[in-house]
Amino acid sequence: MSEPARLNEKQAGAQLEPNAKRKPAASEGGIGETIKVVLQALLIALVVRTFLFQPFNIPSGSMIPTLLVGDYLFVSKYAYGYSRHSLPFSPDLFHGRILGSAPKRGDVVVFKLPRDGSTDYIKRVIGLPGDKIQMKEGRLYINDELVPREPIAKAVTEDFYGRETEVPTYRETLPGGVSHTIIEIQGDAGFNDNTQAFLVPPGDYFMMGDNRDNSTDSRVSPDQGGVGYVPFENLVGRAELIFFSVGKGAPAWAVWQWPWTVRWSRMLKPVH
């Protein structure tokens, strides 16, 4: 082999050696880019969850027929401003609300259970600060005025023994004009259908479920395992939209069952 040929081989080797050294750097750059993208995605998700919308699913029937077990919904975090409960794990960083806006009577609200400050509940705002709330023989009174209701077609739901049955159903219209559907599994003789008069303290709210005879709400005091009054600070957000819904007991991740388990009629349904 001639000398020029050997020189060319050495030159080629000199050119190949730096490229070989750069391969690990390229690999490290790819991993770094992946980590960067993942962190950016997590940051965006955290910002959306904290300041805009948070998804929740419904595990119990206290808001039937408005919300069913297996509904998945978006809750607007900005509707009432922000408190420490707007952040993941409710860190004790500050108290009160920032950019606070009071809820309206009739709003469907997610809040932190006052007696533990961590469990998420969802109910309807019935009483505002200063209101007098009372149940008499199954009828709701607000500030000593009977809240009107009219019977509508009976709904089918489970009774306390897990049996499907038709139950009395009403369209109730709250002061201010919000109209919503309630059910009375036990008619007007349920356990919480006759109560004391509750005077809602300043800065607190009175919550009730639309499934009136199967809802642990503000009618039951915290020392009896209930909700009691809900401070403004404990509000997480307002329920806005059902974005997905599967039948009770059906796993949402079982995609192959969706044609039969998904409640298609409830998809993208606003919450009223």
N, C-alpha and C positions, 0 to 999 in steps of 0.2 A: 504494500500500500504506500502510495506517495506521501510526502510530507504535507502537501496542501490538503490531502484527504484527512489526515490525522488532525490537522488544525480545524477543519470543518467539524469533525466529530467533537473536539473539545469545545468549540464555540457552541455547537448545538447543545452539548451537555451543560454549558454555562447558562444557556438560555432556558433549558428545561428545569434546572435546579430551583430558581426563584419561583417558577410556577408551582412546583411541587410543594414549596413551603407555604404558598398562599392558599392552598386547598383547605387546611384546617381553619384559617381565618374566615374563609367564605362560609364554612359550615357553622362556625361560631356566630357569624353575622346572621345566618338564617334562624338560628335558635333565638338570638337576641331580638330579631324582628317579630318572631312569633310571640315571645313574652311581652313585647311592647304592645302588640295588637290586643292580646288578651287583657292586659292591664287597662288599656284604653276602653275596651268593651265593658269591663267591670266598672270602671269609673262612670261611664255613660249610664249604665244600668242603675248604679247607686244614685246618681243625680236625678234620673227619671223617677225612681222609686221614692226618693225623699221629697222632691219638690213638685212632681207632676202627678203621676198615677201609680197606684200599687194594686196588684191583683190579690184577690181573696177568693176562697171557695167556701161554700155554705155546708157545714157539717150537721146542722140540726134543723128542726122544722118550726122554730118559733116565729118565723116570718111568712109561713104559708098563708095565703096563696101568692103573695108578692114575690117571695124567693123560695125556691125548692131546694131540698137536699140534692147536692150535685151541681148546683149552679156555680159558675165561675164569673166573677165580676171585677170591673175596674172601679177603684175608689179615687176620687180627685183629692189630692193632698193639699192643694192650694185653696180649696173652697172656703176654709175657715182660718186660713193662715197657718202658722207653724208653731208647734210646741216641741218639747223634748221627746214627746211620743211620735213626732214625725220622723225621728231618726231611728235606725235599727237598734234594737235592744233598749230604747228609751234611756239613754245616758243622762245622768243628773247634771247637765251642763248649765241649764238656766230654767227659770220658772215663768209661767204666764205664756202669752202667745205673741209672736211677731207677725205683723200685718194681719192681725185678727179680724175676722168678720163673723158676726153671730149667725148661727143656723136659723132657719125658718121653721115654723111649726109645720110638721108633715114631712120634713126631710128624713130620708133613710140614712142613718149614720153609723159608721164604725167607730168604736171608742174602746179605750182601755178600761177594764173592769176596775172600779175605784178601790175595792177592797184588796186587790193584789197589784194593781198597776201594770200588769203584763198580759193578761188574757184579753184577746180581742172578742168583743161582742158587736152584734149588729141589731139595731132596733129603730123604731120610728120616734122622732121627736114629737111628743104630745104636749108637754108643759114647758113654758118659758119661765125665766126668772120672775118671781112674784105671782105666778098663777096659783090658783087653788084647783086641785085635781081630786076627783072622787069617782068611784064606781058604786052605783046603786042598782041592784037587781040586773046586772049585766049591761047597764047603760052608762055611758061616759058623760060626766059633767065637768065642764071647765068654767071656773069662776061662777059656779052655781047655775050655769046655763046648760040645758040638755043638748048634747051634740046630736044632730039629726042623723038618722040612718034609714035606709030603705032596703027591704029584702030583695035579693036577686036570685038567680038560679043556684041551687045548692052545689057546693063543690064536693068532690070525692077525695078523701084523705084517710090516713090511718087514725083509728081511735087509740086510746091508751093501752089497748091490748094488741095492737099491731094489725087489727083487722080493717080492711078498706070499707068505708061507709060514707054515705052522704051526710053532710053537716050543714046546719044553718049558716047562710052566707049573706053579708050585707055590704052595701055601699055607704060608707060613713064619710061625712063632709065636715072637716074641722073648721074652726074659726079662721078666717083668712082665705077659705075657698079650696084648700087641698082636699081632693076626694080620693079615697082609696078603699080597697076591699079588705074586709075582716071576716074571720070565721069563728064560730062558737061551737066547739066540739060538744060541750055540755050544755048547750043552750044558754040561758041567762042565769044558770045556777051553779056556775063553776066556782072553784076554790077562791079565786080573786075577783069574783063578780060583785062582792060587797066589801068595801074598804073604808078605812078612815079617810078623813079629808087631809090631803097632803098640800102644804104650802111650800112651793118651790123656793129655796133660798136664792139670794142674789148670786149671779155667776154660775148657777147650776141649771140642769135640765132634767126633765122627767121623761123617761123612755118607756115605750110599750111595744110588744110584739103584735103583729097583725093576727097571729094565731092566739087569740086572747086567752083561751083556756089551757094553752100549752106553752106559755112563755114566762120564764123567770126574768122579771124586769124591775122597774122602779117601784112597782106595787109591793115588792118584797124587800125588806130591809137587809142590809149586808150581814148583820148578826144572825139572820135566818137563812143565809146562803143566797141572798138576792143581790140586786144591783143597787138599790137606793138612788139617791140623787147623783147625777153625773156632772162633775166640774167641767167647765169650758176647756180647761187645760187638757183633759183626757180625750177630747175628740181627735180622731185620727184623720177622718175625711168623710166625704159624702159619696154614697153609692150612686154610680152614674149609668153603667151599662153592663148587661150580661153578655159576655163575649163567647162563652162556651157553656154547655150543660149536658150532663149525662145522667142516666137514670140512677136512682138510689141503689148503692151497692156496686155499681159498675165502675171499674177502674178507668180513669181518664186516659191512661197510657195504652190501653188495649185497643190499638188502632184498628185491628181486624174486626173488632166488634162494633165499631162506630155506626155502620149502617142500621143497626138495631138498637143501640144504647144511647146514641146522641139524640137529644131533644131538639130537632132542627128548628122547630117553631120558636124556640127561645133564644136562638142565636141573634146577637146584636139587638137585643131588646132593651130599651131604656128602663131604668128603675124609677117607678113613681110611688 
